[in-house]
Amino acid sequence: MRATISTTKVFKRRQKVVAAVDLPGVPAGTPGKIWIVSGVTWIRYHVAFENGGELANLDAAQLRDRKSWLAEQKAAQETELQASRAAQREAMRAEALANLADGPVGH
């Protein structure tokens, strides 16, 4: 199956972005800044990353806007935190119900 390529400009020059996928020498989540936007039929980006890596010919599918990336990461952490709190509440509830049936431990 053929990979899709960007034909519309998604990012602007000097825009702060994040690597959305693992790239050569740049792990996913690494912040960077777009230096060059080029192309007519395939829009590609030259990005300087904060870990010292510079990559050219990156497609928009390989990059994400930094603000949206951080918002998604925060939402994922919040969801994970809510799930762990729900599991703790359920464990405490089960323990309380067991104590009601059998009485507290040590009595």
Steps between C-alpha positions, in 0.01 A plus 500: 500500500634841406567756774307825483686828469405853598394722215389794716708718728428405861784674683671837459865596511634539858200314642569282802424134436554157652607176333180293493681176413850364554731650238868422432686647799184667634265311733127573496408796720820695434428872456638692205454801276424512127768683304403442139168420332536384141321318225221552251330163465650352819537744787799406715672652798859544621496486881768568761428293811604586855708183534734634230352306210405674178285318249381608158219371278264430787134464420230666713385153612833459683459826694250647745441852625667535842195645676265228376759232585529628858121519532464141380769381741331681789162349408653151484661545841172626644316198361762266646478674838120474502521130418747433783284698745193301394690175557608620847143598588372160387765320709414710806129436444554125473707505821233701684227259386710204613551665841124552536431133432776356719568784740828688518822300511607433858152473657 
